[in-house]
């Protein structure tokens, strides 16, 4: 896993994975970003998608806590920061070699008890109660981005801290649809097991087998779902599960993924090695989550129920949940995914399939439609 990130505010020591909520900088809105930077008072500094700001720098009324996670209200700007002058004075006050050092301050209240010193936002004091968690179950922080909250297909339980020292950059659904419509390229999904989508969900509560993630592979036509528990979300483990799925159902045309580009490239390299093939099976495509939104939501609901009912051993009960979902009538097709995929004479393809007129750049610029 990537190392925890530190809050970007001056004089703030909060880090991810400490139970705080962190917000990404509004890089998508230059005007708001300018206001954020002005409030922070950091000279000659620009944030990237890796930088975050903790919740302690926002007013309570600017935080929306009505949903599954805390998020910022529209047009919110952080306000609670220490100025550079205050930071300098604080450093001098605690530096014994400084001429302004006065030693540890001690004050008392009217009843003679030591007064609690206010150390500013994000500064943990000795009297601050801390919650301890068992080593087996790590308390994760939440990194949220209000642009992501708008995305219809964004897995709400997907965590900001990914296995790389970066975040998955989920594409907004409306942005991707606009691009595809302008391109004029349409790929029609007309048969089972032609085009699949792969996603990673997690981290979830760690099981006794130390599983924290779920790999999901969906057939866009039949709505068939494969969901497999994983201890980590590295490319080799993802590729290993995809190999097993292919051994059962054969080769699809290609598999769409909205994982980061470098992860997709690593998965393709691993698949080429373990399947002894020369083609790249996984194609980076930001429509991955919206080709079949209904099944995405059914999967989200299934996993949420699974975690609620079987917190410590959800990985043991996962196959039964997936089996049940695949044998129920799908609300969109009015058929059972099992019947569509397995009961209509389809024969598995045992070698990589050609794309005919579609090269990778054309696939990435195309919009998928299921018939």
SENUTI-334177 format. One record per residue (C-alpha): z negated, y, x; residue number from 1; residue in one letter. Coordinates in Angstrom, 3 decimals. Example, Ala and Ser with C-alpha at 12.3 -4.5 7.8 and 13.67 -1.06 7.14 Angstrom:
<pt c3="-7.800" c2="-4.500" c1="12.300" n="1" res="a"/>
<pt c3="-7.140" c2="-1.060" c1="13.670" n="2" res="s"/>
//
This chain:
<pt c3="0.000" c2="0.000" c1="0.000" n="1" res="x"/>
<pt c3="0.523" c2="3.575" c1="1.101" n="2" res="x"/>
<pt c3="-2.403" c2="5.525" c1="2.461" n="3" res="x"/>
<pt c3="-4.271" c2="7.737" c1="0.001" n="4" res="x"/>
<pt c3="-3.075" c2="11.314" c1="-0.199" n="5" res="x"/>
<pt c3="-5.279" c2="14.359" c1="0.132" n="6" res="x"/>
<pt c3="-5.350" c2="17.256" c1="-2.290" n="7" res="x"/>
<pt c3="-3.092" c2="20.021" c1="-0.942" n="8" res="x"/>
<pt c3="-5.516" c2="22.864" c1="-1.694" n="9" res="x"/>
<pt c3="-7.299" c2="24.570" c1="1.186" n="10" res="x"/>
<pt c3="-10.850" c2="23.376" c1="1.743" n="11" res="x"/>
<pt c3="-10.456" c2="20.472" c1="-0.720" n="12" res="x"/>
<pt c3="-11.283" c2="16.973" c1="0.462" n="13" res="x"/>
<pt c3="-10.478" c2="14.960" c1="-2.652" n="14" res="x"/>
<pt c3="-8.121" c2="12.055" c1="-2.056" n="15" res="x"/>
<pt c3="-6.210" c2="9.699" c1="-4.300" n="16" res="x"/>
<pt c3="-7.945" c2="6.407" c1="-5.133" n="17" res="x"/>
<pt c3="-11.263" c2="8.203" c1="-5.621" n="18" res="x"/>
<pt c3="-11.286" c2="8.380" c1="-9.414" n="19" res="x"/>
<pt c3="-9.774" c2="11.878" c1="-9.755" n="20" res="x"/>
<pt c3="-6.611" c2="12.799" c1="-11.587" n="21" res="x"/>
<pt c3="-3.923" c2="14.365" c1="-9.424" n="22" res="x"/>
<pt c3="-0.899" c2="16.376" c1="-10.521" n="23" res="x"/>
<pt c3="2.427" c2="16.648" c1="-8.749" n="24" res="x"/>
<pt c3="3.867" c2="20.065" c1="-8.005" n="25" res="x"/>
<pt c3="6.430" c2="21.366" c1="-10.550" n="26" res="x"/>
<pt c3="9.364" c2="21.055" c1="-8.148" n="27" res="x"/>
<pt c3="11.683" c2="20.906" c1="-11.172" n="28" res="x"/>
<pt c3="10.667" c2="24.475" c1="-12.147" n="29" res="x"/>
<pt c3="11.058" c2="27.020" c1="-9.307" n="30" res="x"/>
<pt c3="9.400" c2="29.819" c1="-11.294" n="31" res="x"/>
<pt c3="6.266" c2="27.791" c1="-12.046" n="32" res="x"/>
<pt c3="6.190" c2="26.446" c1="-8.493" n="33" res="x"/>
<pt c3="6.149" c2="30.017" c1="-7.193" n="34" res="x"/>
<pt c3="3.115" c2="30.791" c1="-9.382" n="35" res="x"/>
<pt c3="1.314" c2="27.667" c1="-8.156" n="36" res="x"/>
<pt c3="1.891" c2="28.592" c1="-4.509" n="37" res="x"/>
<pt c3="0.803" c2="32.184" c1="-5.107" n="38" res="x"/>
<pt c3="-2.461" c2="30.978" c1="-6.666" n="39" res="x"/>
<pt c3="-3.110" c2="28.563" c1="-3.776" n="40" res="x"/>
<pt c3="-2.827" c2="31.327" c1="-1.138" n="41" res="x"/>
<pt c3="-1.382" c2="28.995" c1="1.491" n="42" res="x"/>
<pt c3="0.881" c2="30.972" c1="3.784" n="43" res="x"/>
<pt c3="4.177" c2="29.536" c1="5.048" n="44" res="x"/>
<pt c3="3.761" c2="26.236" c1="3.217" n="45" res="x"/>
<pt c3="6.052" c2="24.395" c1="0.828" n="46" res="x"/>
<pt c3="5.192" c2="21.175" c1="-1.060" n="47" res="x"/>
<pt c3="7.324" c2="18.048" c1="-1.284" n="48" res="x"/>
<pt c3="7.292" c2="15.242" c1="-3.846" n="49" res="x"/>
<pt c3="4.520" c2="13.618" c1="-1.790" n="50" res="x"/>
<pt c3="2.062" c2="16.507" c1="-2.232" n="51" res="x"/>
<pt c3="-0.470" c2="16.577" c1="-5.060" n="52" res="x"/>
<pt c3="-3.162" c2="18.867" c1="-6.461" n="53" res="x"/>
<pt c3="-6.392" c2="17.519" c1="-7.927" n="54" res="x"/>
<pt c3="-7.754" c2="18.311" c1="-11.368" n="55" res="x"/>
<pt c3="-10.620" c2="20.424" c1="-9.980" n="56" res="x"/>
<pt c3="-8.257" c2="23.363" c1="-9.499" n="57" res="x"/>
<pt c3="-7.376" c2="23.724" c1="-13.172" n="58" res="x"/>
<pt c3="-9.314" c2="25.253" c1="-16.045" n="59" res="x"/>
<pt c3="-10.710" c2="22.760" c1="-18.548" n="60" res="x"/>
<pt c3="-8.735" c2="24.303" c1="-21.411" n="61" res="x"/>
<pt c3="-5.516" c2="23.681" c1="-19.483" n="62" res="x"/>
<pt c3="-6.039" c2="19.893" c1="-19.471" n="63" res="x"/>
<pt c3="-4.725" c2="17.790" c1="-22.366" n="64" res="x"/>
<pt c3="-6.921" c2="14.695" c1="-22.761" n="65" res="x"/>
<pt c3="-5.555" c2="13.461" c1="-26.075" n="66" res="x"/>
<pt c3="-3.203" c2="10.849" c1="-24.622" n="67" res="x"/>
<pt c3="-3.530" c2="7.788" c1="-22.413" n="68" res="x"/>
<pt c3="-4.048" c2="9.968" c1="-19.364" n="69" res="x"/>
<pt c3="-4.962" c2="13.529" c1="-18.548" n="70" res="x"/>
<pt c3="-1.991" c2="15.854" c1="-18.300" n="71" res="x"/>
<pt c3="-1.369" c2="19.559" c1="-17.930" n="72" res="x"/>
<pt c3="-0.533" c2="21.718" c1="-20.889" n="73" res="x"/>
<pt c3="2.777" c2="23.552" c1="-20.875" n="74" res="x"/>
<pt c3="3.109" c2="26.463" c1="-18.426" n="75" res="x"/>
<pt c3="-0.297" c2="25.752" c1="-16.857" n="76" res="x"/>
<pt c3="-1.000" c2="27.340" c1="-13.462" n="77" res="x"/>
<pt c3="-3.966" c2="26.338" c1="-11.229" n="78" res="x"/>
<pt c3="-6.590" c2="29.051" c1="-10.779" n="79" res="x"/>
<pt c3="-9.640" c2="27.592" c1="-8.995" n="80" res="x"/>
<pt c3="-9.167" c2="28.000" c1="-5.248" n="81" res="x"/>
<pt c3="-11.080" c2="29.216" c1="-2.234" n="82" res="x"/>
<pt c3="-9.412" c2="32.138" c1="-0.451" n="83" res="x"/>
<pt c3="-8.525" c2="31.836" c1="3.277" n="84" res="x"/>
<pt c3="-11.261" c2="34.394" c1="4.040" n="85" res="x"/>
<pt c3="-13.860" c2="32.292" c1="2.228" n="86" res="x"/>
<pt c3="-12.678" c2="29.194" c1="4.072" n="87" res="x"/>
<pt c3="-12.996" c2="30.995" c1="7.431" n="88" res="x"/>
<pt c3="-16.502" c2="32.247" c1="6.605" n="89" res="x"/>
<pt c3="-17.560" c2="28.779" c1="5.483" n="90" res="x"/>
<pt c3="-16.356" c2="27.240" c1="8.739" n="91" res="x"/>
<pt c3="-18.171" c2="29.898" c1="10.760" n="92" res="x"/>
<pt c3="-21.330" c2="29.400" c1="8.721" n="93" res="x"/>
<pt c3="-21.477" c2="25.705" c1="9.598" n="94" res="x"/>
<pt c3="-20.364" c2="26.099" c1="13.230" n="95" res="x"/>
<pt c3="-23.424" c2="26.404" c1="15.521" n="96" res="x"/>
<pt c3="-21.264" c2="28.087" c1="18.208" n="97" res="x"/>
<pt c3="-20.231" c2="30.876" c1="15.884" n="98" res="x"/>
<pt c3="-21.956" c2="34.260" c1="16.172" n="99" res="x"/>
<pt c3="-22.338" c2="34.329" c1="12.387" n="100" res="x"/>
<pt c3="-24.071" c2="30.951" c1="12.179" n="101" res="x"/>
<pt c3="-27.393" c2="31.299" c1="10.388" n="102" res="x"/>
<pt c3="-28.480" c2="27.701" c1="10.217" n="103" res="x"/>
<pt c3="-28.825" c2="25.673" c1="7.049" n="104" res="x"/>
<pt c3="-29.571" c2="27.878" c1="4.073" n="105" res="x"/>
<pt c3="-32.634" c2="27.105" c1="2.029" n="106" res="x"/>
<pt c3="-33.525" c2="28.761" c1="-1.202" n="107" res="x"/>
<pt c3="-35.942" c2="27.954" c1="-3.945" n="108" res="x"/>
<pt c3="-36.045" c2="28.428" c1="-7.652" n="109" res="x"/>
<pt c3="-38.873" c2="29.997" c1="-9.634" n="110" res="x"/>
<pt c3="-40.659" c2="26.633" c1="-9.836" n="111" res="x"/>
<pt c3="-40.590" c2="26.185" c1="-6.086" n="112" res="x"/>
<pt c3="-37.941" c2="23.444" c1="-6.004" n="113" res="x"/>
<pt c3="-34.904" c2="23.724" c1="-3.720" n="114" res="x"/>
<pt c3="-31.957" c2="25.349" c1="-5.415" n="115" res="x"/>
<pt c3="-28.666" c2="23.471" c1="-5.676" n="116" res="x"/>
<pt c3="-25.968" c2="25.243" c1="-3.682" n="117" res="x"/>
<pt c3="-22.563" c2="25.696" c1="-5.260" n="118" res="x"/>
<pt c3="-20.001" c2="24.575" c1="-2.674" n="119" res="x"/>
<pt c3="-16.893" c2="25.446" c1="-4.660" n="120" res="x"/>
<pt c3="-14.326" c2="23.220" c1="-6.265" n="121" res="x"/>
<pt c3="-13.796" c2="19.687" c1="-4.921" n="122" res="x"/>
<pt c3="-16.785" c2="19.859" c1="-2.556" n="123" res="x"/>
<pt c3="-19.010" c2="16.832" c1="-3.039" n="124" res="x"/>
<pt c3="-22.679" c2="17.571" c1="-2.361" n="125" res="x"/>
<pt c3="-25.449" c2="15.163" c1="-1.450" n="126" res="x"/>
<pt c3="-26.920" c2="15.300" c1="-4.931" n="127" res="x"/>
<pt c3="-23.595" c2="14.476" c1="-6.617" n="128" res="x"/>
<pt c3="-23.842" c2="11.059" c1="-8.301" n="129" res="x"/>
<pt c3="-21.162" c2="8.659" c1="-7.126" n="130" res="x"/>
<pt c3="-19.864" c2="5.670" c1="-9.046" n="131" res="x"/>
<pt c3="-19.661" c2="2.486" c1="-6.996" n="132" res="x"/>
<pt c3="-17.074" c2="-0.166" c1="-7.814" n="133" res="x"/>
<pt c3="-16.998" c2="-3.793" c1="-6.717" n="134" res="x"/>
<pt c3="-14.721" c2="-4.322" c1="-3.743" n="135" res="x"/>
<pt c3="-12.647" c2="-6.760" c1="-5.792" n="136" res="x"/>
<pt c3="-11.661" c2="-4.088" c1="-8.303" n="137" res="x"/>
<pt c3="-10.480" c2="-0.864" c1="-6.683" n="138" res="x"/>
<pt c3="-10.790" c2="2.359" c1="-8.667" n="139" res="x"/>
<pt c3="-7.380" c2="4.007" c1="-8.655" n="140" res="x"/>
<pt c3="-6.727" c2="7.664" c1="-9.162" n="141" res="x"/>
<pt c3="-3.963" c2="8.845" c1="-11.445" n="142" res="x"/>
<pt c3="-1.061" c2="10.956" c1="-10.259" n="143" res="x"/>
<pt c3="0.766" c2="12.531" c1="-13.146" n="144" res="x"/>
<pt c3="3.820" c2="14.696" c1="-13.440" n="145" res="x"/>
<pt c3="4.433" c2="16.442" c1="-16.729" n="146" res="x"/>
<pt c3="8.181" c2="15.950" c1="-16.272" n="147" res="x"/>
<pt c3="7.569" c2="12.190" c1="-16.266" n="148" res="x"/>
<pt c3="5.441" c2="12.284" c1="-19.393" n="149" res="x"/>
<pt c3="8.515" c2="13.489" c1="-21.286" n="150" res="x"/>
<pt c3="10.452" c2="10.339" c1="-20.393" n="151" res="x"/>
<pt c3="10.682" c2="7.991" c1="-23.371" n="152" res="x"/>
<pt c3="11.017" c2="4.821" c1="-21.301" n="153" res="x"/>
<pt c3="8.442" c2="5.682" c1="-18.616" n="154" res="x"/>
<pt c3="5.938" c2="2.788" c1="-18.351" n="155" res="x"/>
<pt c3="2.680" c2="4.585" c1="-19.109" n="156" res="x"/>
<pt c3="0.613" c2="2.188" c1="-17.052" n="157" res="x"/>
<pt c3="2.794" c2="2.516" c1="-13.971" n="158" res="x"/>
<pt c3="0.673" c2="4.115" c1="-11.294" n="159" res="x"/>
<pt c3="1.616" c2="7.001" c1="-9.077" n="160" res="x"/>
<pt c3="0.466" c2="5.208" c1="-5.914" n="161" res="x"/>
<pt c3="3.337" c2="2.844" c1="-5.191" n="162" res="x"/>
<pt c3="3.597" c2="0.295" c1="-2.399" n="163" res="x"/>
<pt c3="5.414" c2="2.853" c1="-0.256" n="164" res="x"/>
<pt c3="3.916" c2="6.211" c1="0.833" n="165" res="x"/>
<pt c3="5.951" c2="7.878" c1="-1.923" n="166" res="x"/>
<pt c3="6.288" c2="7.843" c1="-5.689" n="167" res="x"/>
<pt c3="8.991" c2="6.316" c1="-7.807" n="168" res="x"/>
<pt c3="11.204" c2="9.120" c1="-9.003" n="169" res="x"/>
<pt c3="11.920" c2="8.084" c1="-12.589" n="170" res="x"/>
<pt c3="14.981" c2="9.828" c1="-13.985" n="171" res="x"/>
<pt c3="14.512" c2="11.735" c1="-17.259" n="172" res="x"/>
<pt c3="16.270" c2="9.882" c1="-20.067" n="173" res="x"/>
<pt c3="18.064" c2="12.945" c1="-21.438" n="174" res="x"/>
<pt c3="19.273" c2="13.957" c1="-17.970" n="175" res="x"/>
<pt c3="20.790" c2="10.565" c1="-17.334" n="176" res="x"/>
<pt c3="22.470" c2="10.396" c1="-20.753" n="177" res="x"/>
<pt c3="24.067" c2="13.786" c1="-20.159" n="178" res="x"/>
<pt c3="25.459" c2="12.683" c1="-16.803" n="179" res="x"/>
<pt c3="26.838" c2="9.455" c1="-18.272" n="180" res="x"/>
<pt c3="28.433" c2="11.202" c1="-21.238" n="181" res="x"/>
<pt c3="30.131" c2="13.701" c1="-18.961" n="182" res="x"/>
<pt c3="31.465" c2="10.933" c1="-16.735" n="183" res="x"/>
<pt c3="33.272" c2="9.268" c1="-19.629" n="184" res="x"/>
<pt c3="32.708" c2="5.809" c1="-18.121" n="185" res="x"/>
<pt c3="31.345" c2="3.247" c1="-20.564" n="186" res="x"/>
<pt c3="30.352" c2="-0.317" c1="-19.698" n="187" res="x"/>
<pt c3="29.995" c2="-2.530" c1="-22.751" n="188" res="x"/>
<pt c3="27.487" c2="-5.381" c1="-22.679" n="189" res="x"/>
<pt c3="29.139" c2="-8.059" c1="-24.838" n="190" res="x"/>
<pt c3="27.613" c2="-11.364" c1="-23.733" n="191" res="x"/>
<pt c3="24.235" c2="-12.808" c1="-22.744" n="192" res="x"/>
<pt c3="23.163" c2="-12.717" c1="-19.106" n="193" res="x"/>
<pt c3="25.808" c2="-10.232" c1="-17.976" n="194" res="x"/>
<pt c3="23.715" c2="-7.191" c1="-17.200" n="195" res="x"/>
<pt c3="19.977" c2="-7.363" c1="-16.527" n="196" res="x"/>
<pt c3="17.318" c2="-4.753" c1="-15.800" n="197" res="x"/>
<pt c3="14.426" c2="-5.161" c1="-13.356" n="198" res="x"/>
<pt c3="11.221" c2="-3.091" c1="-13.383" n="199" res="x"/>
<pt c3="7.766" c2="-3.238" c1="-11.794" n="200" res="x"/>
<pt c3="4.627" c2="-2.445" c1="-13.767" n="201" res="x"/>
<pt c3="1.225" c2="-1.797" c1="-12.222" n="202" res="x"/>
<pt c3="-1.162" c2="-1.670" c1="-10.588" n="203" res="x"/>
<pt c3="-3.103" c2="-3.413" c1="-13.337" n="204" res="x"/>
<pt c3="-6.707" c2="-4.672" c1="-13.169" n="205" res="x"/>
<pt c3="-6.851" c2="-7.231" c1="-10.349" n="206" res="x"/>
<pt c3="-7.193" c2="-10.824" c1="-11.531" n="207" res="x"/>
<pt c3="-9.175" c2="-13.593" c1="-9.844" n="208" res="x"/>
<pt c3="-5.872" c2="-14.591" c1="-8.205" n="209" res="x"/>
<pt c3="-5.532" c2="-11.010" c1="-6.938" n="210" res="x"/>
<pt c3="-2.485" c2="-10.267" c1="-9.098" n="211" res="x"/>
<pt c3="-2.081" c2="-6.537" c1="-9.742" n="212" res="x"/>
<pt c3="1.575" c2="-6.100" c1="-10.751" n="213" res="x"/>
<pt c3="4.089" c2="-7.525" c1="-13.193" n="214" res="x"/>
<pt c3="7.780" c2="-7.903" c1="-12.435" n="215" res="x"/>
<pt c3="9.899" c2="-7.724" c1="-15.598" n="216" res="x"/>
<pt c3="13.528" c2="-8.803" c1="-15.844" n="217" res="x"/>
<pt c3="15.318" c2="-8.187" c1="-19.159" n="218" res="x"/>
<pt c3="18.702" c2="-9.398" c1="-20.408" n="219" res="x"/>
<pt c3="20.110" c2="-6.399" c1="-22.248" n="220" res="x"/>
<pt c3="22.232" c2="-8.485" c1="-24.651" n="221" res="x"/>
<pt c3="19.924" c2="-11.323" c1="-25.733" n="222" res="x"/>
<pt c3="16.676" c2="-9.331" c1="-25.201" n="223" res="x"/>
<pt c3="15.307" c2="-12.273" c1="-23.215" n="224" res="x"/>
<pt c3="12.337" c2="-11.264" c1="-21.050" n="225" res="x"/>
<pt c3="11.018" c2="-12.701" c1="-17.809" n="226" res="x"/>
<pt c3="7.631" c2="-11.364" c1="-16.697" n="227" res="x"/>
<pt c3="5.943" c2="-12.626" c1="-13.538" n="228" res="x"/>
<pt c3="2.626" c2="-11.609" c1="-11.921" n="229" res="x"/>
<pt c3="2.649" c2="-10.321" c1="-8.349" n="230" res="x"/>
<pt c3="-0.025" c2="-9.580" c1="-5.784" n="231" res="x"/>
<pt c3="2.028" c2="-6.747" c1="-4.316" n="232" res="x"/>
<pt c3="5.306" c2="-5.040" c1="-5.085" n="233" res="x"/>
<pt c3="7.101" c2="-5.544" c1="-1.784" n="234" res="x"/>
<pt c3="10.804" c2="-6.361" c1="-1.815" n="235" res="x"/>
<pt c3="10.390" c2="-9.922" c1="-0.514" n="236" res="x"/>
<pt c3="8.146" c2="-10.907" c1="-3.419" n="237" res="x"/>
<pt c3="10.478" c2="-9.283" c1="-5.953" n="238" res="x"/>
<pt c3="13.496" c2="-11.043" c1="-4.425" n="239" res="x"/>
<pt c3="11.676" c2="-14.388" c1="-4.478" n="240" res="x"/>
<pt c3="11.039" c2="-14.114" c1="-8.219" n="241" res="x"/>
<pt c3="14.623" c2="-13.027" c1="-8.911" n="242" res="x"/>
<pt c3="15.843" c2="-16.106" c1="-7.029" n="243" res="x"/>
<pt c3="13.757" c2="-18.376" c1="-9.285" n="244" res="x"/>
<pt c3="15.104" c2="-16.658" c1="-12.416" n="245" res="x"/>
<pt c3="18.692" c2="-17.092" c1="-11.193" n="246" res="x"/>
<pt c3="18.056" c2="-20.775" c1="-10.497" n="247" res="x"/>
<pt c3="17.143" c2="-21.196" c1="-14.183" n="248" res="x"/>
<pt c3="19.771" c2="-19.052" c1="-15.912" n="249" res="x"/>
<pt c3="22.513" c2="-18.550" c1="-13.316" n="250" res="x"/>
<pt c3="23.962" c2="-15.407" c1="-11.761" n="251" res="x"/>
<pt c3="24.346" c2="-12.295" c1="-13.927" n="252" res="x"/>
<pt c3="27.086" c2="-9.765" c1="-13.281" n="253" res="x"/>
<pt c3="24.539" c2="-7.410" c1="-11.749" n="254" res="x"/>
<pt c3="20.925" c2="-6.285" c1="-12.153" n="255" res="x"/>
<pt c3="20.145" c2="-2.631" c1="-12.809" n="256" res="x"/>
<pt c3="17.072" c2="-1.036" c1="-11.253" n="257" res="x"/>
<pt c3="15.559" c2="2.445" c1="-11.164" n="258" res="x"/>
<pt c3="13.248" c2="1.623" c1="-8.253" n="259" res="x"/>
<pt c3="13.566" c2="3.890" c1="-5.184" n="260" res="x"/>
<pt c3="16.837" c2="3.530" c1="-3.313" n="261" res="x"/>
<pt c3="15.240" c2="2.099" c1="-0.174" n="262" res="x"/>
<pt c3="13.406" c2="-0.541" c1="-2.222" n="263" res="x"/>
<pt c3="16.658" c2="-1.563" c1="-3.942" n="264" res="x"/>
<pt c3="18.364" c2="-1.874" c1="-0.565" n="265" res="x"/>
<pt c3="15.526" c2="-4.041" c1="0.756" n="266" res="x"/>
<pt c3="15.664" c2="-6.297" c1="-2.318" n="267" res="x"/>
<pt c3="19.421" c2="-6.766" c1="-1.836" n="268" res="x"/>
<pt c3="18.944" c2="-7.647" c1="1.834" n="269" res="x"/>
<pt c3="16.292" c2="-10.219" c1="0.949" n="270" res="x"/>
<pt c3="18.421" c2="-11.711" c1="-1.857" n="271" res="x"/>
<pt c3="21.435" c2="-12.036" c1="0.439" n="272" res="x"/>
<pt c3="19.306" c2="-13.974" c1="2.903" n="273" res="x"/>
<pt c3="17.483" c2="-16.328" c1="0.534" n="274" res="x"/>
<pt c3="20.525" c2="-16.970" c1="-1.737" n="275" res="x"/>
<pt c3="23.030" c2="-17.051" c1="1.147" n="276" res="x"/>
<pt c3="25.361" c2="-14.590" c1="-0.588" n="277" res="x"/>
<pt c3="27.294" c2="-11.548" c1="0.619" n="278" res="x"/>
<pt c3="27.246" c2="-9.337" c1="-2.510" n="279" res="x"/>
<pt c3="24.502" c2="-6.919" c1="-3.542" n="280" res="x"/>
<pt c3="23.150" c2="-8.101" c1="-6.889" n="281" res="x"/>
<pt c3="20.881" c2="-5.130" c1="-7.636" n="282" res="x"/>
<pt c3="22.470" c2="-1.772" c1="-8.494" n="283" res="x"/>
<pt c3="20.548" c2="1.494" c1="-8.515" n="284" res="x"/>
<pt c3="20.929" c2="2.933" c1="-12.023" n="285" res="x"/>
<pt c3="18.676" c2="5.471" c1="-13.715" n="286" res="x"/>
<pt c3="19.536" c2="4.207" c1="-17.201" n="287" res="x"/>
<pt c3="17.628" c2="0.991" c1="-16.492" n="288" res="x"/>
<pt c3="14.803" c2="1.901" c1="-18.857" n="289" res="x"/>
<pt c3="16.958" c2="3.217" c1="-21.697" n="290" res="x"/>
<pt c3="19.715" c2="0.640" c1="-22.183" n="291" res="x"/>
<pt c3="17.219" c2="-1.258" c1="-24.351" n="292" res="x"/>
<pt c3="14.294" c2="0.999" c1="-25.251" n="293" res="x"/>
<pt c3="13.049" c2="-1.287" c1="-28.046" n="294" res="x"/>
<pt c3="12.403" c2="-4.207" c1="-25.682" n="295" res="x"/>
<pt c3="10.817" c2="-1.798" c1="-23.194" n="296" res="x"/>
<pt c3="8.311" c2="-0.729" c1="-25.828" n="297" res="x"/>
<pt c3="7.661" c2="-4.315" c1="-26.921" n="298" res="x"/>
<pt c3="6.977" c2="-5.239" c1="-23.304" n="299" res="x"/>
<pt c3="4.640" c2="-2.275" c1="-22.831" n="300" res="x"/>
<pt c3="2.705" c2="-3.226" c1="-25.959" n="301" res="x"/>
<pt c3="2.510" c2="-6.891" c1="-24.955" n="302" res="x"/>
<pt c3="1.116" c2="-6.069" c1="-21.504" n="303" res="x"/>
<pt c3="-1.365" c2="-3.529" c1="-22.898" n="304" res="x"/>
<pt c3="-2.704" c2="-6.146" c1="-25.350" n="305" res="x"/>
<pt c3="-2.806" c2="-8.751" c1="-22.592" n="306" res="x"/>
<pt c3="-4.933" c2="-6.561" c1="-20.330" n="307" res="x"/>
<pt c3="-7.263" c2="-5.630" c1="-23.194" n="308" res="x"/>
<pt c3="-7.827" c2="-9.259" c1="-24.213" n="309" res="x"/>
<pt c3="-7.869" c2="-10.963" c1="-20.801" n="310" res="x"/>
<pt c3="-8.919" c2="-8.448" c1="-18.186" n="311" res="x"/>
<pt c3="-9.853" c2="-10.818" c1="-15.339" n="312" res="x"/>
<pt c3="-7.243" c2="-13.540" c1="-15.947" n="313" res="x"/>
<pt c3="-4.322" c2="-11.842" c1="-17.638" n="314" res="x"/>
<pt c3="-1.952" c2="-13.557" c1="-15.185" n="315" res="x"/>
<pt c3="-2.933" c2="-16.955" c1="-16.618" n="316" res="x"/>
<pt c3="-2.128" c2="-15.866" c1="-20.181" n="317" res="x"/>
<pt c3="1.041" c2="-13.938" c1="-19.303" n="318" res="x"/>
<pt c3="3.515" c2="-16.874" c1="-19.693" n="319" res="x"/>
<pt c3="2.294" c2="-17.599" c1="-23.234" n="320" res="x"/>
<pt c3="2.651" c2="-13.938" c1="-24.228" n="321" res="x"/>
<pt c3="6.209" c2="-13.805" c1="-22.870" n="322" res="x"/>
<pt c3="7.071" c2="-17.111" c1="-24.554" n="323" res="x"/>
<pt c3="5.820" c2="-15.759" c1="-27.869" n="324" res="x"/>
<pt c3="7.838" c2="-12.540" c1="-27.511" n="325" res="x"/>
<pt c3="11.061" c2="-14.410" c1="-26.704" n="326" res="x"/>
<pt c3="10.684" c2="-16.716" c1="-29.699" n="327" res="x"/>
<pt c3="10.088" c2="-13.966" c1="-32.236" n="328" res="x"/>
<pt c3="12.853" c2="-12.239" c1="-34.143" n="329" res="x"/>
<pt c3="13.816" c2="-9.085" c1="-32.318" n="330" res="x"/>
<pt c3="13.555" c2="-5.974" c1="-34.486" n="331" res="x"/>
<pt c3="16.952" c2="-4.694" c1="-33.323" n="332" res="x"/>
<pt c3="19.153" c2="-7.817" c1="-33.226" n="333" res="x"/>
<pt c3="17.327" c2="-9.704" c1="-36.017" n="334" res="x"/>
<pt c3="17.634" c2="-12.812" c1="-33.845" n="335" res="x"/>
<pt c3="15.324" c2="-14.639" c1="-31.489" n="336" res="x"/>
<pt c3="16.131" c2="-13.953" c1="-27.812" n="337" res="x"/>
<pt c3="15.802" c2="-17.691" c1="-27.101" n="338" res="x"/>
<pt c3="18.457" c2="-18.521" c1="-29.689" n="339" res="x"/>
<pt c3="20.904" c2="-15.928" c1="-28.366" n="340" res="x"/>
<pt c3="20.510" c2="-16.934" c1="-24.711" n="341" res="x"/>
<pt c3="19.964" c2="-20.691" c1="-24.855" n="342" res="x"/>
<pt c3="21.356" c2="-22.086" c1="-28.119" n="343" res="x"/>
<pt c3="24.969" c2="-20.902" c1="-28.222" n="344" res="x"/>
<pt c3="26.599" c2="-23.008" c1="-25.545" n="345" res="x"/>
<pt c3="26.400" c2="-20.562" c1="-22.638" n="346" res="x"/>
<pt c3="26.765" c2="-22.282" c1="-19.275" n="347" res="x"/>
<pt c3="24.902" c2="-20.891" c1="-16.232" n="348" res="x"/>
<pt c3="27.078" c2="-19.421" c1="-13.486" n="349" res="x"/>
<pt c3="26.141" c2="-20.881" c1="-10.110" n="350" res="x"/>
<pt c3="27.816" c2="-18.340" c1="-7.810" n="351" res="x"/>
<pt c3="27.917" c2="-14.534" c1="-7.623" n="352" res="x"/>
<pt c3="30.239" c2="-13.081" c1="-10.231" n="353" res="x"/>
<pt c3="33.018" c2="-10.605" c1="-9.521" n="354" res="x"/>
<pt c3="32.950" c2="-7.097" c1="-10.979" n="355" res="x"/>
<pt c3="36.726" c2="-6.798" c1="-11.424" n="356" res="x"/>
<pt c3="37.409" c2="-3.088" c1="-12.032" n="357" res="x"/>
<pt c3="33.846" c2="-1.907" c1="-11.420" n="358" res="x"/>
<pt c3="32.702" c2="-0.857" c1="-7.970" n="359" res="x"/>
<pt c3="29.130" c2="0.272" c1="-7.322" n="360" res="x"/>
<pt c3="29.800" c2="3.992" c1="-7.534" n="361" res="x"/>
<pt c3="31.540" c2="3.534" c1="-10.876" n="362" res="x"/>
<pt c3="28.641" c2="1.443" c1="-12.197" n="363" res="x"/>
<pt c3="26.146" c2="4.113" c1="-11.201" n="364" res="x"/>
<pt c3="28.162" c2="6.802" c1="-13.007" n="365" res="x"/>
<pt c3="28.660" c2="4.734" c1="-16.156" n="366" res="x"/>
<pt c3="26.713" c2="4.578" c1="-19.400" n="367" res="x"/>
<pt c3="25.786" c2="1.132" c1="-20.717" n="368" res="x"/>
<pt c3="26.275" c2="0.265" c1="-24.393" n="369" res="x"/>
<pt c3="25.131" c2="-3.050" c1="-25.891" n="370" res="x"/>
<pt c3="27.343" c2="-4.601" c1="-28.569" n="371" res="x"/>
//
